[in-house]
């Protein structure tokens, strides 16, 4: 890493000072966000709150697009960077399992508990305020920086960025995602695809099961084969590791609970590492069904649900793995900015789950990095949380990154 100059140290001190001053307002903004439920396709109130915050902080061209994403810009230079976090969250399966009400934003010992606190409302709050600080300090005339609060990320990861790249003029040279990285630098993730397998049977009265054919029983050897398939994956990427497979849902259809089911459907979550393709994965699953002797139909899922604004952007549910090389300017800048903010070398790692990087990098080849407050271990759990102390360094990172990136690429 290049030696820090005196000008750099003055810049860092100003970023640190302003981040400290703005931290209480960032916490207040985050609290507002987590108290506004925003499941996929139900993000309207949270999006409107982000838009108001951008406008109050002086973002240029802050607006909602036709999908419902919130976009705000600072600067008007020829080189474009983008900072992204999805604003939607997964749902609440059983509120009684939660220690704290998931939509009250309870703070205990400096930790805020709420649905979406870690994934990714904490990162979003810090991005909005951090990029505003970059503008306040003085953004280089070389840069345009966009902040995107994207929708439908939990329903269909990367969909918002498929729309933004394919249908708008936004073409960033780097994307920084506010994922819960525990203030570490993420430079890659496995991809994923979603598949359904259906078996059929012949329905008869449940008192005489031998007269029919039970579709659930036909699915049993298929599931056993999928378990063995998962255990045998051997495409091992140095950073991302092996792919994986999990059966995450099962349903059946029958005339009643006193009748033999004539259809059984399982949902498969297939995680893809670099070196695996969706076509290869479908062949593997079809081979499992054939080996099981099941008359099964394998179907790649397709997403075509309308966003909260009623906008539909259909796509197959295939999201490629991605890796941004550790020696790239995007990652070097992230490592440098994080070290300056934290006062130590940050952890560099992959993330266990997928993000919009599956689109920005996996589909479009845009160098992408992840950095944010909170730990992904708490995402989608009944202990969803964020240490509020991590918001300030995260804000400082987002404020510093544009300038450090220019230095890394010069």
N, C-alpha and C positions, 0 to 999 in steps of 0.2 A: 504494500500500500504506500502511496506517495506520502512524503512528509507533509504534515499540516503547516501551512503558512500562517503568518500573523493575521492576514486578511481572513483566512479560513477560521481562525480562532475567534475573531471578532464576529463573524457571521454565526458561528456556532453559539457563542454567548447570547446573541440576540435571539436566535431561535429558541434557546433554552429559556430565556427570560419570558418571551411572549407565550411559549407553551405553558409555562407555569401560571401566567396571568389568565390565560384562556381556559385552563383546565376545568374550573367550576362551571363555566357555561357549557363546555362539552359534556360534562356529567349530566347537567340539567337536560340537554338535548337528548342524550342517550336514554335518560329516564322517560322522557316523553315518548320516544320511539318504542320502548319495550312495553309501555302501557297501552299502546295501540295495536291490538291483534292484527297481524298481516299474513295470514296463510296465503299460499300461492293462489292467485286469481282473486284475492280479497285484500289487496294492498293499498287501496285508495287513500284512506286516512293517513297512513304512514307516509305515502308518497307526497301528499299535500303538505305534511309537516316538514319533510326534507326540503321541498321547494321553498317554503317560507324561510327556513333557516338559510338556504343559499342566498335568497334575495336580501335578507337582513345582513349577511356577511359581505355583500358587494359582488357576488358572482355576476359575470356578464352572461347574457343569453341563457338564463336559467329557465327551463321549460319542461313540460311533459311531452313526450313523443306519442305517436298514435298507439303504440303498444302499451304505454303507461309507465315507461322508464322515466326517471328524473335525470336531466342532464344540466350541468352548469359548467361554464367556461371561465377561465382567467387567462389573460394574455392573448396575443394575436400574432405570434411569431410563426416562422415557416416550419418549425419542428414541433410535432404534436406528441404529447404523452397523455396517457389516460390512467385514472385511478378508479377502481371499480369495487363495489360490494353489492351483493344482492340483498334486497330489503325484505323479501318474503321469508317465512319460517315454516317448519313442519308444524303439525298440529299437536293437540294435547289428547293423548289416548285416555288417560284416567287422572283427573285433577286431584283425586284423593291420595294419589301416590306422592304428590309433591310436598316437600317440607314447607315451601312458601307458595303463595298464590302466584302462578306463572305470569300474571299480567298486572301485578302491583309494583314490581320493581323494588322489592325489599332489599335493603342494604344491611348486612351483618358483618362486623369486623372488616369493613372496607371492601366487601365482596357484594356485588349486585347480582341477585338471583332473579331470573326471568327468562321466559321463552325468547330465544333469539339473541340473548345477551352476548353469547359467544359467536353465533353463526347467523348473520355477520353484522348485526346492528352495532356492536362495539367498534368494529373496524370501520363501519360507515360513518359513525359519529366522529371518530378521530380523523378520517380522511377529509370530511367536509371542513372541519376546523383547521386541520393541518395545511390543506391546500390554500385556504383563506389566509393563513399566516404567511405562506410563501408569497402570496400577492402583496401582503402588507409589508413584508421585508423588502420586496423588490424583485419581481420575477424577471429573468433575462429576456431581452427583446427577441431572442432566438426562439422562444418557446410559446406554445399554446398548450394549456393543460385543461383537460376535461375531467370532470368527476361524474361518474354514472352510478346511480342507485337503481339497480336493475330488478326486474320482476320475473316471476315464474321460474326462479333458479332452482327451487327445491322440486318442483314438478318436472322440469325439463332443463337440466343443467346446460348452460351455454346457449339456450335458445335466444335470449336477449341479444347476445353478441353475434349470433348468426344474422339476426335482423339488422343490427347496427352496421355490420360490415357489408352485408349484401344490399341493403336498401337505403343507406344514408351515405354521406360523404366523410364520415369519421374514419380516419386511417392513421391510428397512432403507431409510432415506431416502437413503443414499449407500453405494456400494460402492467400496472401494479395492482394486485388484488388484496383487499383487506381481510384476508382469511385469518382464522384464529391459529396463529403460528407460535403463540407464547413468546412473541418478540424474537423469533428466529426467522431465517430467510429460507423460504421454500422455493426450489427451482425445478420441481417436477411432481407429477402425480400419475397414478394409473388411470386409464380410461375405464369406461364401463358401457355395457349394453343391457337392454332389458328384453327378455324373451318370455313367451308363454308356451306351455306345452299342454295340449288337451288330449285326453283319452275319452273314448265313448263306450257305452254299454247298452244293455237292454233292460228297461225298467219293468219290474213286476212287483207284486205285493211283498212287503217285507216278511210276511209269515212263510213265504215259499221262495227263499232266495235262490235256490238251485235252478229254478225255472228261468231265471234271467242271467244277466252278465253285469257284474258290478264294476263301474268305471273307476271307482276308488281303488279296488283291488288291482286293476290293470296299471294304475299309476305307481303302486308300491315298488315294483322292480325298476321302474324308471328312476324314481327318487334314489333308490339304492345305487343305481348306476351313476347318477349325478354326483353322489358322495364320493364314489371311487374316482370319477373323472377329476374332481377337485384335488384329491390327494395325489394325483399323478402328474400335475402340471410341472413341466420341466424347462419352459422358456424363462430363464432367470436373468433379468436385466441387472447390471451392476449397481444401479442406484434404486430402481423401482422394484426390484425383486420379481417374484412370480405373479402370474394372474391368480384369480380365485373364482369360485362359483358358490352361490348359496341359493337355496330355495327359500324365498321370503314370503310366500303366500300360497294358500291352497283353498279352493272352493269346489263345491259340487252342486249338481243340479238334479233334482228329482221331483216328482209330483207332490210328495209330502215326506215327512219324516218316518212314515210307515211304508215307504216304497224304496226299491233299490235305485240308486242314482244312475242316470244314463249319461252323465258327463262329469268329468273331473278336470280341473285346470290348476296348474301350478305356475307361479311367477318365479322367474330365475333372474338373479342379479349376478351378472358375469363381469368381473373386473379384468381389464385387459392391460397387459404390460407391453412395453415397446418390443416389437417382434411378433406380436399376435395381431390378427385381423378379425374383423367381425365375420367375414365369410368362413374363415377357419373355425371360429367358435361355433357357428351354426352347423358346420359339418360334424364337429365333435358331438354336439347335442343330438343331432339326428342319428348318429351312429349308436349313441347310448340307447335311444328309443328302439332302434332296430335290434340291438343285442338283447334288449329286454323282451323282445317278442311282442311289443305293444303296437297296436294300430293307433299311433299317436300323430298329432299334427303339431309342428313346431312353427311358431310365428314370431317374427321380430316385431316389437311393439312400435306403434306410430303415434306421435303426439299431435293433436289438432284441437285442443281445448282453447276457448277464448280467454284472453287476458282480462283483467278487471275493467279495461276499457272496451271490451267486446271485440278485440282484434285477434285474429287467428293467423298463425304462421306455422303451417304443418311441417313436421320433420320426423325422420326416423330416430328412434331412441338409441343412437350409437354415438358415443362420445370418446374420441381417441385419447390415448395416453400422450403425455408430453414431457419434454425435458428441455430446459434452457441451459446451455453449457455453463459450467462454473466460471469459465474464463471470459464469458461474454460481458460487454459493457453493462448490460442490464443487471446482471448478478453482481459484478464487481462494485457497481454503484450502490446496490442494496447492502452489500457487506460493509462497504465503507461508511455509508450513512448510519447503519445500525451500530457499528463500532463507535462512531462519534457520539451517538445518542446514549448508548448504554455504558460507555467507558470500558468496554471489553469486547473481545471477538464474539460475534453472535454464532449461534448454532446454524449450520447449513444442512438442509435435510429435504426429504420428500414429505408430502402430506399423505395421510392414509386414505383420505377420501377424494372425490373429484370436485372440481370447481369450474368456473367459467374459463379457466385456462385450457380446458378440453376443446373449447372453441377458439379462443384467441391464439393459442399456440398450436394445439392439436389439429385444428382445421385450417387455420389461416397463416400459421408460421410466424406470428408476431411474438418476439421475445417477451416472456411473461415471468414475473416473480410474485411471490406471495409474502406478505409481512403484515402482522396485525396483533392486537392484544387478545388475551384469553387463550385457552388451551382447547384444541379440538377434541380432547378426551371428554369434554363436557357437552359437546354439541349433540343435539337430539336426545338428551337425557333429561331425567327428572331433576337433575342438579345443574341445569344450564346456568352458567354464571360467568362473571368477568371480574377480575381484580381491578378496581377503579384506578389504582396506582399505575396500571399499565397504559392508561389513556394518554397521560402526558408524554411519555417517551414515544408512543405511537404517533401522536400529533407532530412531535419534533421530527420524527423520521419522514413523514409525508411532506412536511414543510421543507426539509433539507434535500430530499431525493432529487428534485428537478435540477438543482444546481450541481449536485455531486454527479449526476448522470452526465451533464454537459462536460464536466471535468474528465470523467472516465472515458468519454468518447472522443475527446480532443487529442 
